[in-house]
């Protein structure tokens, strides 16, 4: 994990705890460092702030799948697919649907 980057993101979050960009960045930093449960918590926090953030759903599902929680990942992808379609994000919808196809029989 890049401590400087994480420290910068955390400092930014102190100023604005609902900054979706920072929440996403913190979650990604934890995911990169294989701190999977911590990444899950940060992605979930982001989705509380911005429930239609399609890529938060996608990357949360990736982390859950890496943690062996495939059923939970599929549920998150289902919600993410709905969010992507509702916001008209066809690219995200295609990526989410593709990953959902990969992890479900």
Rosetta silent file (secondary structure, phi, psi, omega in degrees, C-alpha in Angstrom):
SEQUENCE: XXXXXXXXXXXXXXXXXXXXXXXXXXXXXXXXXXXXXXXXXXXXXXXXXXXXXXXXXXXXXXXXXXXXXXXXXXXXXXXXXXXXXXXXXXXXXXXXXXXXXXXXX
SCORE:     score description
SCORE:     0.000 S_00000001
   1 L     0.000  139.686  177.586    0.000    0.000    0.000 S_00000001
   2 L   -83.737  101.763 -175.080    1.288    3.461   -0.772 S_00000001
   3 H   -60.665  -35.317  179.894    1.204    5.100    2.663 S_00000001
   4 H   -64.362  -44.217  179.618    1.612    8.577    1.245 S_00000001
   5 H   -64.500  -46.044  179.850   -1.344    8.150   -1.090 S_00000001
   6 H   -63.002  -42.355  178.846   -3.481    6.605    1.633 S_00000001
   7 H   -62.362  -40.475  178.024   -2.483    9.340    4.084 S_00000001
   8 H   -63.595  -44.104  179.501   -3.382   12.009    1.531 S_00000001
   9 H   -63.614  -41.954  179.816   -6.765   10.409    0.883 S_00000001
  10 H   -64.721  -38.320  177.647   -7.472   10.113    4.605 S_00000001
  11 H   -64.239  -40.229  177.867   -6.577   13.788    5.121 S_00000001
  12 H   -65.158  -37.632  179.147   -8.957   14.740    2.323 S_00000001
  13 H   -67.400  -29.194  176.622  -11.683   12.617    3.927 S_00000001
  14 H   -62.115  -35.039  179.273  -11.241   14.481    7.196 S_00000001
  15 H   -77.002  -34.351 -179.076  -12.291   17.625    5.354 S_00000001
  16 L  -145.907   90.484 -175.787  -15.182   15.907    3.534 S_00000001
  17 L   -63.345  -12.184  179.941  -16.140   12.451    4.869 S_00000001
  18 L  -107.823   19.286  179.132  -18.592   11.918    2.023 S_00000001
  19 L   -72.674  106.693 -175.396  -16.133   12.569   -0.819 S_00000001
  20 H   -60.389  -38.490  179.402  -16.863    9.660   -3.181 S_00000001
  21 H   -59.964  -46.006 -179.093  -13.534   10.039   -4.997 S_00000001
  22 H   -68.423  -42.436  178.766  -11.589    9.710   -1.736 S_00000001
  23 H   -59.918  -42.911  177.940  -13.705    6.833   -0.448 S_00000001
  24 H   -62.559  -44.174  179.926  -13.141    4.978   -3.714 S_00000001
  25 H   -63.048  -42.659  178.623   -9.412    5.668   -3.545 S_00000001
  26 H   -63.168  -44.721  178.839   -9.112    4.431    0.046 S_00000001
  27 H   -60.234  -43.684 -179.577  -11.018    1.257   -0.838 S_00000001
  28 H   -65.355  -39.388  178.313   -8.786    0.663   -3.859 S_00000001
  29 H   -61.433  -42.447  178.050   -5.619    1.192   -1.808 S_00000001
  30 H   -66.725  -39.926  178.806   -6.757   -1.447    0.674 S_00000001
  31 H   -62.651  -43.200  179.608   -7.703   -3.822   -2.140 S_00000001
  32 H   -61.876  -31.753 -178.471   -4.280   -3.414   -3.761 S_00000001
  33 L   -89.278    9.879 -178.385   -2.637   -4.250   -0.429 S_00000001
  34 L    59.582   27.275  171.669   -4.797   -7.393   -0.063 S_00000001
  35 L   -93.240   72.936 -167.330   -6.531   -5.942    2.989 S_00000001
  36 H   -64.265  -45.087 -179.117   -9.744   -7.359    1.624 S_00000001
  37 H   -65.975  -35.516  176.297  -12.075   -6.919    4.599 S_00000001
  38 H   -66.464  -41.808  177.228  -10.917   -3.330    5.013 S_00000001
  39 H   -60.670  -43.190  178.311  -11.525   -2.740    1.292 S_00000001
  40 H   -57.158  -47.256 -179.266  -15.017   -4.209    1.643 S_00000001
  41 H   -59.651  -40.933 -178.695  -15.798   -1.801    4.484 S_00000001
  42 H   -72.400  -39.162  175.678  -14.636    1.204    2.469 S_00000001
  43 H   -63.292  -40.201  178.178  -16.516    0.184   -0.680 S_00000001
  44 H   -64.040  -39.595  176.772  -19.647   -0.323    1.429 S_00000001
  45 H   -61.969  -43.147  177.324  -19.164    3.116    2.976 S_00000001
  46 H   -59.745  -43.759 -178.492  -18.848    4.587   -0.513 S_00000001
  47 H   -68.930  -22.325  172.187  -22.053    2.870   -1.609 S_00000001
  48 H   -69.451  -36.758 -179.499  -23.870    4.370    1.380 S_00000001
  49 H   -78.155  -41.674 -175.864  -22.808    7.797    0.137 S_00000001
  50 L  -135.891   81.219 -173.397  -23.303    7.114   -3.569 S_00000001
  51 L   -63.972  -16.475 -179.757  -25.498    4.023   -4.117 S_00000001
  52 L   -98.596   11.738  179.963  -25.429    4.341   -7.911 S_00000001
  53 L   -72.463   95.627 -172.712  -21.615    4.277   -8.185 S_00000001
  54 H   -59.164  -43.397 -176.889  -21.397    1.395  -10.673 S_00000001
  55 H   -73.514  -21.683  172.088  -17.657    0.837  -10.403 S_00000001
  56 H   -66.028  -41.557  175.400  -17.833    0.720   -6.607 S_00000001
  57 H   -61.151  -47.165 -177.665  -20.188   -2.232   -7.049 S_00000001
  58 H   -58.832  -50.634 -176.093  -17.862   -3.793   -9.612 S_00000001
  59 H   -74.696  -30.861  172.204  -14.719   -3.478   -7.512 S_00000001
  60 H   -61.345  -44.048  178.343  -16.478   -4.461   -4.297 S_00000001
  61 H   -62.489  -38.988  177.228  -17.565   -7.637   -6.087 S_00000001
  62 H   -60.098  -44.707 -179.866  -13.976   -8.235   -7.238 S_00000001
  63 H   -65.278  -44.294  178.809  -12.762   -7.971   -3.641 S_00000001
  64 H   -61.146  -40.958  178.935  -15.534  -10.233   -2.365 S_00000001
  65 H   -64.589  -42.131  177.254  -14.714  -12.802   -5.034 S_00000001
  66 H   -62.166  -31.209  179.726  -11.013  -12.676   -4.077 S_00000001
  67 L   -83.646    3.043  178.862  -12.067  -13.253   -0.466 S_00000001
  68 L    82.309   13.918 -178.287  -13.985  -16.369   -1.503 S_00000001
  69 L  -104.106   65.151 -172.679  -17.388  -14.760   -1.016 S_00000001
  70 H   -64.857  -40.878  179.697  -18.731  -15.488   -4.487 S_00000001
  71 H   -62.392  -42.616  177.770  -22.429  -15.401   -3.554 S_00000001
  72 H   -64.192  -39.238  178.222  -22.019  -11.976   -1.951 S_00000001
  73 H   -61.587  -43.143 -179.997  -20.099  -10.802   -5.024 S_00000001
  74 H   -63.385  -39.628  177.654  -22.943  -11.940   -7.291 S_00000001
  75 H   -62.540  -44.284  179.495  -25.479  -10.054   -5.164 S_00000001
  76 H   -63.206  -41.189  179.046  -23.388   -6.882   -5.337 S_00000001
  77 H   -63.561  -37.967  176.839  -23.042   -7.268   -9.099 S_00000001
  78 H   -59.842  -44.867  177.703  -26.806   -7.587   -9.435 S_00000001
  79 H   -65.907  -39.690  179.560  -27.277   -4.289   -7.589 S_00000001
  80 H   -65.238  -37.944  178.015  -24.471   -2.711   -9.605 S_00000001
  81 H   -63.625  -42.888  176.589  -26.034   -3.812  -12.868 S_00000001
  82 H   -61.603  -43.366 -179.193  -29.321   -2.205  -11.854 S_00000001
  83 H   -64.330  -43.972 -179.004  -27.498    0.993  -10.868 S_00000001
  84 H   -63.600  -42.462  178.995  -25.516    1.131  -14.115 S_00000001
  85 H   -66.771  -40.262 -179.280  -28.632    0.625  -16.205 S_00000001
  86 H   -64.177  -32.410 -179.698  -30.593    3.184  -14.180 S_00000001
  87 H   -93.937   -0.056  178.614  -27.902    5.813  -14.757 S_00000001
  88 L    75.935   22.884 -179.256  -27.438    4.905  -18.419 S_00000001
  89 L   -92.006   84.275 -175.580  -23.855    3.718  -17.981 S_00000001
  90 H   -64.185  -37.756 -179.974  -23.740    1.068  -20.721 S_00000001
  91 H   -62.043  -49.175  178.954  -19.983    0.491  -20.409 S_00000001
  92 H   -63.555  -41.121  179.241  -20.217   -0.247  -16.689 S_00000001
  93 H   -59.485  -42.496  179.103  -23.307   -2.379  -17.234 S_00000001
  94 H   -65.434  -42.706  179.364  -21.450   -4.494  -19.801 S_00000001
  95 H   -65.618  -42.051  179.846  -18.418   -4.932  -17.544 S_00000001
  96 H   -65.830  -44.668  179.398  -20.572   -5.820  -14.551 S_00000001
  97 H   -62.630  -39.568  178.520  -22.660   -8.280  -16.582 S_00000001
  98 H   -62.945  -43.008  179.148  -19.493   -9.874  -17.936 S_00000001
  99 H   -68.803  -38.093  177.655  -18.045  -10.364  -14.455 S_00000001
 100 H   -61.248  -42.121  176.634  -21.375  -11.697  -13.201 S_00000001
 101 H   -61.888  -36.764  179.653  -21.327  -14.263  -16.026 S_00000001
 102 H   -63.651  -38.989 -171.301  -17.768  -15.259  -15.024 S_00000001
 103 H   -98.625   -6.624  179.114  -18.602  -16.002  -11.413 S_00000001
 104 L  -112.277  143.777 -178.993  -22.039  -17.580  -11.726 S_00000001
 105 L   -71.472    0.000    0.000  -22.743  -21.006  -13.174 S_00000001
